[in-house]
Amino acid sequence: MLVATFAPAVAITASADPPSAARSAATVLYAAGQWVGLWASPNPDFAFVNWTVNDVVVNTWSYDSFVAETNVTLVAHFTNAVTILTSPADPNAGTSGGDGIFPVGATVGVVAAPKSGYAFVNWTENGTPVSTTPSHTFTAITNRLLVANFLPDSTRVTFDFDTATPVLTNAQPTLLTQTASGLTAEFSSPPIPAPSPCKAAGPCRSSPATS
């Protein structure tokens, strides 16, 4: 005769605070000892804060896993959130970062990095300068789109003699000047010493001794 055995059922309930921040509350039955995984996925304009049980914080990560042992109700708490976006004005001149969704009141840091031959100028929002430092920190209050601006760096210029201005020729005499990115440099070379008579005519020999 076959005998069926059953593990006690455990009710796991998950809800959102505020309710509009995520899907509605749900209760799922698990066998005692079974692993439970809960994922708090906020609706747009909200950010996850923490999980609580009986008003005690049990996890600050949006994914919570545990062993089902007893009936329990978990509450996923959310707060209003804003979206921060960044963009380089010219992708060939530099990069920007720090984008994300942040709780209102959080500290946000964005970073701009110029590429070779360029220098950071400022951050602008809707064309208005907001910072002149590449690493800009502020408090998240509303959605923002920050643009990182760059200009050619006249303090560091690479002179490419294959595409020089003016064009170089074979046996180019020095002094010569070259212009790149608005900067003109003058190049010269030390004079080449004349070869010694010995090297010109062949190996030098010692003079014969005289008496």
Z-matrix of the N, CA and C atoms (Angstrom, degrees):
N
C 1 1.454
C 2 1.530 1 108.26
N 3 1.304 2 116.22 1 134.98
C 4 1.454 3 122.34 2 177.90
C 5 1.525 4 109.62 3 -89.52
N 6 1.304 5 115.27 4 135.76
C 7 1.459 6 120.55 5 179.41
C 8 1.535 7 108.33 6 -120.42
N 9 1.278 8 117.09 7 123.13
C 10 1.465 9 121.77 8 178.51
C 11 1.515 10 109.62 9 -87.58
N 12 1.329 11 115.17 10 133.48
C 13 1.456 12 120.42 11 175.94
C 14 1.525 13 108.59 12 -117.79
N 15 1.264 14 116.46 13 146.84
C 16 1.465 15 121.72 14 -176.19
C 17 1.520 16 109.73 15 -129.91
N 18 1.347 17 114.92 16 141.06
C 19 1.456 18 119.91 17 174.07
C 20 1.520 19 108.52 18 -84.21
N 21 1.305 20 117.62 19 149.76
C 22 1.472 21 119.44 20 177.68
C 23 1.528 22 110.77 21 -58.54
N 24 1.311 23 115.48 22 143.25
C 25 1.467 24 120.26 23 178.93
C 26 1.522 25 109.58 24 -87.06
N 27 1.325 26 114.94 25 140.34
C 28 1.462 27 121.90 26 178.47
C 29 1.523 28 107.96 27 -120.09
N 30 1.326 29 116.55 28 129.93
C 31 1.468 30 121.40 29 -179.35
C 32 1.523 31 109.66 30 -94.11
N 33 1.325 32 115.42 31 121.28
C 34 1.467 33 121.50 32 177.02
C 35 1.526 34 107.35 33 -111.68
N 36 1.318 35 116.01 34 120.60
C 37 1.466 36 121.68 35 -179.05
C 38 1.526 37 109.31 36 -114.03
N 39 1.313 38 116.20 37 134.71
C 40 1.459 39 121.63 38 177.08
C 41 1.518 40 109.20 39 -125.28
N 42 1.318 41 116.73 40 135.48
C 43 1.458 42 121.37 41 178.77
C 44 1.518 43 109.68 42 -139.31
N 45 1.327 44 116.76 43 167.08
C 46 1.465 45 122.30 44 -177.58
C 47 1.524 46 110.26 45 -115.25
N 48 1.324 47 115.28 46 145.29
C 49 1.462 48 122.18 47 175.80
C 50 1.525 49 108.39 48 -131.90
N 51 1.350 50 118.84 49 113.59
C 52 1.469 51 127.35 50 -2.43
C 53 1.523 52 111.02 51 -73.68
N 54 1.341 53 117.73 52 159.36
C 55 1.466 54 120.63 53 -176.93
C 56 1.529 55 113.64 54 -58.75
N 57 1.344 56 117.52 55 -29.69
C 58 1.465 57 120.33 56 -177.83
C 59 1.530 58 112.70 57 -74.18
N 60 1.346 59 117.19 58 -8.26
C 61 1.457 60 120.16 59 -174.85
C 62 1.519 61 113.49 60 -80.47
N 63 1.340 62 117.64 61 -18.30
C 64 1.464 63 120.72 62 -177.28
C 65 1.519 64 108.87 63 -157.05
N 66 1.328 65 115.65 64 -174.66
C 67 1.456 66 119.82 65 -179.79
C 68 1.521 67 110.91 66 -62.38
N 69 1.323 68 115.89 67 159.17
C 70 1.464 69 121.06 68 -176.91
C 71 1.522 70 110.29 69 -65.68
N 72 1.333 71 115.77 70 163.41
C 73 1.461 72 121.93 71 -178.04
C 74 1.521 73 110.96 72 -62.91
N 75 1.341 74 115.31 73 149.58
C 76 1.468 75 120.91 74 179.68
C 77 1.517 76 108.93 75 -145.60
N 78 1.351 77 115.46 76 147.36
C 79 1.460 78 121.61 77 176.25
C 80 1.527 79 108.22 78 -120.15
N 81 1.346 80 115.81 79 130.70
C 82 1.467 81 122.01 80 -179.65
C 83 1.525 82 107.87 81 -126.28
N 84 1.353 83 115.49 82 138.33
C 85 1.463 84 120.80 83 177.49
C 86 1.522 85 110.00 84 -91.49
N 87 1.334 86 115.81 85 133.44
C 88 1.463 87 122.94 86 177.62
C 89 1.519 88 108.98 87 -125.57
N 90 1.338 89 116.08 88 152.08
C 91 1.462 90 119.97 89 172.13
C 92 1.516 91 108.71 90 -72.60
N 93 1.313 92 116.71 91 141.38
C 94 1.464 93 120.25 92 178.54
C 95 1.521 94 109.26 93 -56.88
N 96 1.337 95 116.20 94 133.09
C 97 1.452 96 121.26 95 -177.92
C 98 1.517 97 114.24 96 92.74
N 99 1.327 98 116.96 97 -6.83
C 100 1.461 99 120.58 98 -179.39
C 101 1.528 100 109.65 99 -81.25
N 102 1.355 101 115.84 100 145.60
C 103 1.452 102 120.07 101 176.57
C 104 1.518 103 110.35 102 -75.81
N 105 1.333 104 114.98 103 139.15
C 106 1.462 105 122.04 104 179.07
C 107 1.529 106 108.48 105 -118.06
N 108 1.327 107 116.26 106 136.64
C 109 1.454 108 120.73 107 175.37
C 110 1.516 109 110.55 108 -126.74
N 111 1.321 110 116.45 109 125.88
C 112 1.463 111 121.44 110 -179.83
C 113 1.525 112 109.25 111 -121.79
N 114 1.325 113 115.96 112 136.53
C 115 1.459 114 121.45 113 -179.90
C 116 1.523 115 109.00 114 -122.19
N 117 1.326 116 116.60 115 121.94
C 118 1.464 117 121.02 116 178.80
C 119 1.526 118 108.45 117 -92.68
N 120 1.317 119 116.45 118 108.98
C 121 1.467 120 121.55 119 -177.89
C 122 1.528 121 108.86 120 -112.92
N 123 1.332 122 117.44 121 107.94
C 124 1.472 123 119.52 122 -175.01
C 125 1.519 124 112.52 123 -74.28
N 126 1.310 125 115.36 124 152.19
C 127 1.456 126 121.85 125 170.51
C 128 1.527 127 109.12 126 -73.96
N 129 1.347 128 117.66 127 165.24
C 130 1.466 129 119.31 128 177.89
C 131 1.525 130 112.14 129 -53.43
N 132 1.318 131 115.74 130 144.83
C 133 1.472 132 124.60 131 178.67
C 134 1.519 133 112.84 132 73.86
N 135 1.339 134 116.94 133 16.51
C 136 1.464 135 120.50 134 174.15
C 137 1.521 136 109.19 135 -130.81
N 138 1.332 137 115.82 136 155.29
C 139 1.461 138 122.18 137 176.37
C 140 1.522 139 108.76 138 -132.43
N 141 1.331 140 116.54 139 143.08
C 142 1.458 141 121.70 140 -179.88
C 143 1.523 142 110.58 141 -70.71
N 144 1.350 143 115.38 142 144.62
C 145 1.469 144 121.36 143 177.69
C 146 1.524 145 110.43 144 -114.07
N 147 1.337 146 117.59 145 -60.90
C 148 1.460 147 120.74 146 -179.48
C 149 1.529 148 111.35 147 -168.22
N 150 1.349 149 114.82 148 170.65
C 151 1.467 150 123.18 149 170.42
C 152 1.526 151 108.10 150 -103.73
N 153 1.341 152 117.19 151 140.04
C 154 1.460 153 120.51 152 175.41
C 155 1.527 154 109.86 153 -130.88
N 156 1.324 155 114.46 154 154.28
C 157 1.466 156 123.10 155 170.37
C 158 1.516 157 106.41 156 -128.70
N 159 1.335 158 115.99 157 118.97
C 160 1.473 159 121.02 158 -177.16
C 161 1.536 160 110.42 159 54.79
N 162 1.326 161 116.08 160 42.25
C 163 1.465 162 124.31 161 177.26
C 164 1.524 163 113.79 162 68.90
N 165 1.322 164 117.63 163 11.87
C 166 1.470 165 121.71 164 176.89
C 167 1.531 166 107.83 165 -106.29
N 168 1.326 167 116.65 166 127.86
C 169 1.463 168 120.44 167 -179.39
C 170 1.526 169 109.77 168 -67.85
N 171 1.344 170 116.12 169 127.91
C 172 1.463 171 121.09 170 179.64
C 173 1.529 172 112.02 171 -115.16
N 174 1.324 173 117.78 172 -15.38
C 175 1.459 174 120.14 173 179.31
C 176 1.523 175 109.14 174 -164.95
N 177 1.324 176 115.81 175 137.90
C 178 1.463 177 119.90 176 175.25
C 179 1.523 178 111.63 177 -105.87
N 180 1.325 179 116.89 178 4.91
C 181 1.457 180 122.02 179 173.34
C 182 1.517 181 109.55 180 -95.37
N 183 1.320 182 116.41 181 146.24
C 184 1.469 183 119.25 182 -176.98
C 185 1.519 184 112.07 183 -67.75
N 186 1.353 185 118.27 184 -24.85
C 187 1.465 186 120.90 185 176.28
C 188 1.517 187 108.48 186 -98.99
N 189 1.332 188 116.23 187 126.57
C 190 1.463 189 121.39 188 -179.52
C 191 1.522 190 108.90 189 -124.59
N 192 1.326 191 117.74 190 130.74
C 193 1.464 192 121.97 191 178.35
C 194 1.516 193 109.55 192 -131.99
N 195 1.326 194 115.39 193 145.40
C 196 1.460 195 120.80 194 -177.49
C 197 1.529 196 108.72 195 -165.83
N 198 1.332 197 116.46 196 171.27
C 199 1.462 198 122.65 197 177.98
C 200 1.520 199 109.13 198 -93.00
N 201 1.333 200 116.12 199 130.42
C 202 1.470 201 120.72 200 178.83
C 203 1.529 202 109.46 201 -71.03
N 204 1.309 203 116.48 202 115.56
C 205 1.462 204 121.57 203 -179.86
C 206 1.522 205 112.47 204 -122.10
N 207 1.333 206 116.50 205 -35.44
C 208 1.455 207 121.44 206 -179.05
C 209 1.514 208 109.36 207 -150.28
N 210 1.314 209 115.79 208 161.08
C 211 1.465 210 118.71 209 177.49
C 212 1.526 211 109.85 210 -58.40
N 213 1.328 212 115.89 211 136.30
C 214 1.449 213 118.75 212 -177.40
C 215 1.525 214 109.38 213 -152.64
N 216 1.306 215 115.65 214 147.79
C 217 1.467 216 122.14 215 175.10
C 218 1.518 217 108.71 216 -117.19
N 219 1.318 218 115.28 217 122.27
C 220 1.463 219 121.44 218 178.24
C 221 1.522 220 109.03 219 -107.95
N 222 1.313 221 115.61 220 140.90
C 223 1.465 222 121.29 221 179.08
C 224 1.529 223 108.32 222 -117.42
N 225 1.328 224 115.21 223 124.39
C 226 1.466 225 121.02 224 174.36
C 227 1.526 226 108.45 225 -92.01
N 228 1.315 227 115.86 226 119.17
C 229 1.463 228 120.68 227 -177.56
C 230 1.533 229 110.19 228 -97.51
N 231 1.321 230 114.60 229 139.04
C 232 1.464 231 121.55 230 -179.05
C 233 1.522 232 109.40 231 -130.36
N 234 1.311 233 115.11 232 162.16
C 235 1.464 234 120.81 233 175.57
C 236 1.521 235 108.64 234 -136.06
N 237 1.315 236 115.73 235 162.30
C 238 1.464 237 118.96 236 177.04
C 239 1.524 238 109.67 237 -60.96
N 240 1.322 239 116.28 238 143.79
C 241 1.461 240 121.04 239 -175.86
C 242 1.515 241 110.84 240 -131.44
N 243 1.323 242 114.96 241 159.97
C 244 1.464 243 121.60 242 176.92
C 245 1.528 244 107.91 243 -128.03
N 246 1.313 245 115.44 244 157.69
C 247 1.466 246 121.61 245 178.69
C 248 1.525 247 109.47 246 -106.70
N 249 1.334 248 115.26 247 127.48
C 250 1.459 249 121.62 248 178.21
C 251 1.527 250 107.83 249 -111.73
N 252 1.320 251 116.22 250 123.30
C 253 1.466 252 121.99 251 178.74
C 254 1.524 253 109.18 252 -121.48
N 255 1.333 254 116.05 253 146.35
C 256 1.462 255 121.47 254 175.26
C 257 1.517 256 109.35 255 -128.48
N 258 1.333 257 115.24 256 158.29
C 259 1.461 258 120.29 257 178.96
C 260 1.519 259 109.49 258 -158.84
N 261 1.342 260 118.27 259 137.78
C 262 1.466 261 119.26 260 172.29
C 263 1.517 262 110.04 261 -76.06
N 264 1.327 263 117.15 262 139.79
C 265 1.460 264 119.66 263 177.98
C 266 1.521 265 110.50 264 -61.72
N 267 1.334 266 116.20 265 -35.75
C 268 1.464 267 122.26 266 177.58
C 269 1.523 268 107.46 267 -132.90
N 270 1.344 269 118.18 268 107.69
C 271 1.472 270 119.87 269 -178.72
C 272 1.523 271 113.55 270 -59.67
N 273 1.334 272 117.57 271 -21.91
C 274 1.459 273 119.97 272 178.20
C 275 1.521 274 112.17 273 -76.94
N 276 1.338 275 116.86 274 -16.15
C 277 1.457 276 120.98 275 -176.11
C 278 1.521 277 113.35 276 -97.76
N 279 1.335 278 118.21 277 -22.69
C 280 1.454 279 119.66 278 -178.04
C 281 1.510 280 112.23 279 179.77
N 282 1.329 281 115.52 280 179.80
C 283 1.464 282 122.25 281 -179.53
C 284 1.522 283 109.51 282 -126.64
N 285 1.330 284 115.76 283 164.81
C 286 1.465 285 121.43 284 177.27
C 287 1.523 286 109.02 285 -140.67
N 288 1.341 287 116.51 286 155.39
C 289 1.453 288 121.16 287 -179.48
C 290 1.509 289 111.88 288 -156.18
N 291 1.318 290 115.50 289 171.02
C 292 1.462 291 122.29 290 -178.03
C 293 1.508 292 113.12 291 113.80
N 294 1.349 293 116.74 292 7.42
C 295 1.458 294 120.96 293 -179.52
C 296 1.531 295 111.13 294 -63.88
N 297 1.321 296 116.12 295 153.59
C 298 1.456 297 119.68 296 175.48
C 299 1.515 298 112.54 297 163.14
N 300 1.336 299 114.16 298 -179.80
C 301 1.465 300 122.36 299 175.20
C 302 1.522 301 107.20 300 -107.11
N 303 1.330 302 117.43 301 125.43
C 304 1.455 303 121.84 302 -172.46
C 305 1.528 304 110.46 303 -129.26
N 306 1.338 305 116.76 304 145.32
C 307 1.462 306 119.35 305 174.07
C 308 1.524 307 110.55 306 -62.44
N 309 1.320 308 115.93 307 145.64
C 310 1.462 309 119.76 308 175.64
C 311 1.528 310 108.90 309 -59.71
N 312 1.328 311 116.02 310 130.56
C 313 1.455 312 120.94 311 -178.30
C 314 1.518 313 114.05 312 96.89
N 315 1.338 314 117.07 313 -9.58
C 316 1.461 315 119.91 314 179.81
C 317 1.524 316 110.52 315 -73.97
N 318 1.331 317 115.52 316 155.61
C 319 1.466 318 121.15 317 175.15
C 320 1.520 319 108.85 318 -87.66
N 321 1.321 320 115.49 319 128.23
C 322 1.462 321 121.73 320 -177.36
C 323 1.524 322 108.71 321 -117.15
N 324 1.318 323 115.78 322 139.22
C 325 1.458 324 120.62 323 175.60
C 326 1.519 325 110.46 324 -124.44
N 327 1.323 326 117.20 325 127.47
C 328 1.460 327 122.15 326 176.22
C 329 1.530 328 108.45 327 -116.36
N 330 1.336 329 115.89 328 150.77
C 331 1.462 330 120.37 329 -174.07
C 332 1.525 331 109.26 330 -133.43
N 333 1.339 332 115.75 331 136.89
C 334 1.467 333 122.12 332 175.21
C 335 1.521 334 108.34 333 -117.21
N 336 1.339 335 116.79 334 137.64
C 337 1.462 336 121.50 335 -179.29
C 338 1.526 337 109.41 336 -130.88
N 339 1.338 338 117.91 337 116.56
C 340 1.468 339 119.76 338 178.98
C 341 1.519 340 111.22 339 -73.49
N 342 1.319 341 116.16 340 151.11
C 343 1.452 342 121.44 341 173.27
C 344 1.522 343 109.09 342 -87.08
N 345 1.326 344 115.52 343 169.59
C 346 1.464 345 120.60 344 -177.44
C 347 1.526 346 110.67 345 -55.91
N 348 1.332 347 115.07 346 131.46
C 349 1.456 348 120.64 347 179.36
C 350 1.507 349 114.29 348 90.97
N 351 1.347 350 117.00 349 0.64
C 352 1.469 351 120.37 350 -179.18
C 353 1.523 352 110.01 351 -128.66
N 354 1.317 353 116.01 352 159.79
C 355 1.460 354 122.68 353 177.95
C 356 1.523 355 109.35 354 -130.31
N 357 1.336 356 115.75 355 144.63
C 358 1.463 357 120.81 356 177.52
C 359 1.527 358 110.23 357 -69.53
N 360 1.331 359 116.55 358 139.73
C 361 1.468 360 121.83 359 178.97
C 362 1.527 361 110.22 360 -108.23
N 363 1.333 362 117.57 361 -60.43
C 364 1.464 363 120.30 362 -178.65
C 365 1.522 364 110.65 363 -170.28
N 366 1.340 365 114.20 364 170.96
C 367 1.458 366 123.31 365 168.54
C 368 1.531 367 108.11 366 -99.38
N 369 1.320 368 116.31 367 136.65
C 370 1.458 369 119.68 368 174.93
C 371 1.520 370 109.92 369 -127.61
N 372 1.329 371 114.83 370 154.80
C 373 1.464 372 122.24 371 175.11
C 374 1.526 373 107.42 372 -133.24
N 375 1.328 374 115.18 373 119.23
C 376 1.470 375 120.27 374 -174.47
C 377 1.532 376 111.49 375 55.15
N 378 1.340 377 115.81 376 34.88
C 379 1.451 378 120.94 377 178.22
C 380 1.515 379 115.18 378 84.08
N 381 1.330 380 117.95 379 -3.82
C 382 1.468 381 121.61 380 -178.84
C 383 1.524 382 110.25 381 -100.77
N 384 1.348 383 118.71 382 126.60
C 385 1.468 384 120.22 383 178.37
C 386 1.528 385 111.21 384 -61.65
N 387 1.347 386 115.59 385 136.24
C 388 1.471 387 120.29 386 178.58
C 389 1.526 388 111.99 387 -122.92
N 390 1.345 389 118.03 388 -17.36
C 391 1.458 390 120.28 389 179.40
C 392 1.519 391 109.28 390 -164.69
N 393 1.337 392 115.15 391 148.19
C 394 1.461 393 120.49 392 176.70
C 395 1.525 394 111.44 393 -112.90
N 396 1.324 395 117.48 394 11.77
C 397 1.460 396 121.36 395 178.18
C 398 1.525 397 109.40 396 -107.14
N 399 1.341 398 117.96 397 137.11
C 400 1.474 399 119.86 398 -179.25
C 401 1.524 400 113.24 399 -59.81
N 402 1.348 401 116.98 400 -36.74
C 403 1.465 402 121.36 401 176.64
C 404 1.526 403 107.95 402 -98.35
N 405 1.323 404 115.02 403 104.88
C 406 1.469 405 120.54 404 -174.46
C 407 1.525 406 109.62 405 -110.60
N 408 1.333 407 116.84 406 126.95
C 409 1.466 408 122.98 407 -178.66
C 410 1.525 409 109.41 408 -117.19
N 411 1.345 410 115.24 409 139.03
C 412 1.464 411 119.58 410 -179.65
C 413 1.528 412 108.95 411 -157.01
N 414 1.326 413 116.14 412 172.38
C 415 1.464 414 122.50 413 178.89
C 416 1.522 415 109.58 414 -94.96
N 417 1.321 416 115.91 415 132.60
C 418 1.463 417 120.86 416 179.99
C 419 1.526 418 109.74 417 -73.17
N 420 1.315 419 115.75 418 115.77
C 421 1.465 420 120.69 419 179.45
C 422 1.520 421 111.06 420 -123.38
N 423 1.328 422 116.46 421 -39.62
C 424 1.458 423 121.07 422 -177.97
C 425 1.523 424 109.00 423 -146.51
N 426 1.326 425 117.51 424 166.17
C 427 1.458 426 120.96 425 177.12
C 428 1.529 427 109.84 426 -59.46
N 429 1.344 428 116.64 427 139.23
C 430 1.459 429 120.07 428 -178.00
C 431 1.521 430 110.49 429 -141.61
N 432 1.332 431 115.01 430 147.01
C 433 1.458 432 122.99 431 171.01
C 434 1.522 433 107.19 432 -123.82
N 435 1.331 434 116.36 433 110.65
C 436 1.457 435 122.30 434 -177.13
C 437 1.528 436 109.26 435 -105.70
N 438 1.330 437 115.97 436 135.01
C 439 1.465 438 122.27 437 -178.19
C 440 1.525 439 108.87 438 -111.54
N 441 1.338 440 115.74 439 127.81
C 442 1.461 441 121.70 440 176.89
C 443 1.526 442 109.11 441 -92.19
N 444 1.327 443 115.55 442 125.87
C 445 1.465 444 121.08 443 -176.53
C 446 1.525 445 110.74 444 -108.79
N 447 1.327 446 115.77 445 140.10
C 448 1.456 447 122.40 446 -178.65
C 449 1.527 448 109.44 447 -133.43
N 450 1.344 449 115.67 448 155.85
C 451 1.455 450 122.59 449 174.05
C 452 1.525 451 108.53 450 -135.59
N 453 1.333 452 117.27 451 158.31
C 454 1.469 453 118.78 452 174.99
C 455 1.521 454 110.92 453 -55.31
N 456 1.317 455 116.17 454 136.92
C 457 1.462 456 122.36 455 -177.91
C 458 1.518 457 109.13 456 -90.22
N 459 1.344 458 116.59 457 104.14
C 460 1.464 459 120.80 458 -177.36
C 461 1.522 460 112.46 459 -77.42
N 462 1.341 461 117.15 460 -6.21
C 463 1.462 462 118.86 461 178.38
C 464 1.514 463 111.83 462 -88.05
N 465 1.324 464 117.42 463 -14.01
C 466 1.461 465 121.44 464 177.81
C 467 1.521 466 107.62 465 -136.45
N 468 1.329 467 116.02 466 107.09
C 469 1.455 468 121.41 467 -175.51
C 470 1.522 469 109.29 468 -126.11
N 471 1.321 470 115.22 469 136.12
C 472 1.464 471 120.87 470 174.73
C 473 1.525 472 108.91 471 -98.23
N 474 1.310 473 115.81 472 122.51
C 475 1.461 474 121.14 473 177.81
C 476 1.529 475 108.81 474 -96.02
N 477 1.313 476 115.60 475 114.87
C 478 1.459 477 121.61 476 179.35
C 479 1.523 478 107.94 477 -101.52
N 480 1.324 479 116.50 478 106.83
C 481 1.458 480 119.73 479 -175.12
C 482 1.529 481 112.53 480 -71.00
N 483 1.339 482 117.47 481 -14.13
C 484 1.465 483 119.11 482 175.63
C 485 1.522 484 111.28 483 -73.89
N 486 1.313 485 116.34 484 -24.59
C 487 1.473 486 120.45 485 179.05
C 488 1.521 487 108.87 486 -126.21
N 489 1.304 488 116.42 487 39.07
C 490 1.461 489 120.97 488 -172.08
C 491 1.523 490 111.78 489 -74.80
N 492 1.317 491 113.63 490 159.58
C 493 1.462 492 121.76 491 173.72
C 494 1.520 493 108.24 492 -127.25
N 495 1.350 494 118.63 493 116.45
C 496 1.472 495 126.61 494 -0.60
C 497 1.522 496 112.16 495 -74.21
N 498 1.326 497 116.52 496 168.36
C 499 1.453 498 121.49 497 -177.73
C 500 1.522 499 110.13 498 -63.39
N 501 1.338 500 115.56 499 136.24
C 502 1.454 501 120.22 500 178.46
C 503 1.532 502 110.45 501 -87.24
N 504 1.327 503 115.97 502 153.50
C 505 1.457 504 121.74 503 177.56
C 506 1.513 505 109.67 504 -125.25
N 507 1.316 506 116.18 505 165.07
C 508 1.459 507 119.74 506 175.36
C 509 1.520 508 109.23 507 -60.73
N 510 1.319 509 114.98 508 146.31
C 511 1.475 510 121.38 509 -178.93
C 512 1.516 511 111.30 510 56.65
N 513 1.332 512 115.53 511 37.07
C 514 1.464 513 120.62 512 179.17
C 515 1.529 514 109.63 513 -61.38
N 516 1.312 515 118.92 514 122.47
C 517 1.467 516 119.37 515 179.68
C 518 1.524 517 110.84 516 -74.73
N 519 1.281 518 116.36 517 155.51
C 520 1.462 519 122.14 518 172.61
C 521 1.524 520 106.87 519 -111.51
N 522 1.286 521 119.57 520 147.70
C 523 1.455 522 129.38 521 12.47
C 524 1.529 523 111.31 522 -72.86
N 525 1.367 524 116.49 523 151.53
C 526 1.451 525 120.16 524 172.54
C 527 1.509 526 108.37 525 -142.27
N 528 1.311 527 116.29 526 154.64
C 529 1.465 528 121.69 527 177.90
C 530 1.518 529 109.22 528 -119.04
N 531 1.360 530 114.08 529 149.66
C 532 1.457 531 121.19 530 177.58
C 533 1.529 532 108.07 531 -136.94
N 534 1.327 533 115.36 532 146.05
C 535 1.464 534 120.96 533 -178.15
C 536 1.516 535 109.12 534 -122.35
N 537 1.362 536 116.62 535 132.51
C 538 1.460 537 123.20 536 176.32
C 539 1.505 538 108.20 537 -149.25
N 540 1.347 539 115.82 538 134.16
C 541 1.476 540 122.28 539 178.01
C 542 1.523 541 111.89 540 51.63
N 543 1.339 542 115.94 541 36.96
C 544 1.450 543 120.03 542 176.46
C 545 1.516 544 114.61 543 80.39
N 546 1.343 545 117.55 544 1.31
C 547 1.465 546 120.83 545 -179.99
C 548 1.518 547 109.13 546 -111.27
N 549 1.341 548 117.03 547 131.14
C 550 1.456 549 122.33 548 -179.98
C 551 1.522 550 109.14 549 -108.31
N 552 1.327 551 114.97 550 131.53
C 553 1.464 552 120.92 551 179.42
C 554 1.522 553 109.07 552 -122.65
N 555 1.322 554 114.91 553 149.43
C 556 1.452 555 121.34 554 178.53
C 557 1.519 556 108.91 555 -109.61
N 558 1.314 557 116.35 556 129.53
C 559 1.455 558 121.57 557 -177.84
C 560 1.524 559 109.27 558 -114.75
N 561 1.325 560 115.64 559 141.79
C 562 1.449 561 121.37 560 176.89
C 563 1.516 562 108.03 561 -143.11
N 564 1.323 563 116.23 562 167.59
C 565 1.455 564 120.78 563 177.11
C 566 1.512 565 108.79 564 -138.58
N 567 1.331 566 117.94 565 148.68
C 568 1.459 567 119.58 566 179.87
C 569 1.522 568 109.70 567 -67.07
N 570 1.328 569 117.37 568 150.24
C 571 1.467 570 119.56 569 179.26
C 572 1.515 571 111.17 570 -63.11
N 573 1.329 572 115.14 571 143.57
C 574 1.463 573 119.93 572 179.44
C 575 1.529 574 107.81 573 -82.19
N 576 1.316 575 118.84 574 123.66
C 577 1.470 576 120.16 575 -178.00
C 578 1.525 577 111.22 576 -64.92
N 579 1.340 578 115.92 577 143.98
C 580 1.471 579 120.60 578 177.90
C 581 1.521 580 109.67 579 -66.47
N 582 1.335 581 117.73 580 142.57
C 583 1.470 582 119.47 581 179.75
C 584 1.512 583 111.00 582 -65.07
N 585 1.319 584 117.62 583 147.72
C 586 1.470 585 121.38 584 177.70
C 587 1.518 586 109.22 585 -70.45
N 588 1.350 587 118.13 586 153.45
C 589 1.471 588 120.68 587 179.49
C 590 1.515 589 112.86 588 -55.92
N 591 1.331 590 116.19 589 -35.56
C 592 1.461 591 118.56 590 -179.20
C 593 1.508 592 110.88 591 -63.56
N 594 1.361 593 116.90 592 -46.16
C 595 1.454 594 120.36 593 -178.34
C 596 1.519 595 110.85 594 -67.23
N 597 1.329 596 116.52 595 -31.71
C 598 1.459 597 119.04 596 -179.77
C 599 1.518 598 111.31 597 -72.15
N 600 1.357 599 118.10 598 -40.52
C 601 1.466 600 121.67 599 -174.37
C 602 1.511 601 112.95 600 -94.95
N 603 1.303 602 117.99 601 -11.53
C 604 1.452 603 120.71 602 -176.68
C 605 1.510 604 110.40 603 125.56
N 606 1.353 605 117.19 604 -177.77
C 607 1.475 606 120.19 605 -178.17
C 608 1.522 607 111.56 606 -58.93
N 609 1.318 608 115.60 607 139.62
C 610 1.452 609 120.46 608 178.24
C 611 1.534 610 110.22 609 -81.55
N 612 1.372 611 116.62 610 142.19
C 613 1.439 612 120.99 611 177.84
C 614 1.525 613 109.62 612 -115.55
N 615 1.290 614 116.31 613 153.04
C 616 1.462 615 119.75 614 178.25
C 617 1.518 616 109.43 615 -71.49
N 618 1.321 617 117.21 616 144.11
C 619 1.470 618 121.53 617 177.76
C 620 1.517 619 109.20 618 -68.27
N 621 1.367 620 118.00 619 140.16
C 622 1.465 621 118.70 620 178.85
C 623 1.525 622 110.96 621 -65.39
N 624 1.300 623 114.62 622 147.05
C 625 1.467 624 119.26 623 -179.14
C 626 1.512 625 109.95 624 -72.10
N 627 1.316 626 117.18 625 144.44
C 628 1.481 627 122.93 626 178.45
C 629 1.503 628 109.53 627 -117.31
N 630 1.304 629 115.01 628 150.56
C 631 1.464 630 118.92 629 179.68
C 632 1.514 631 109.66 630 -110.98
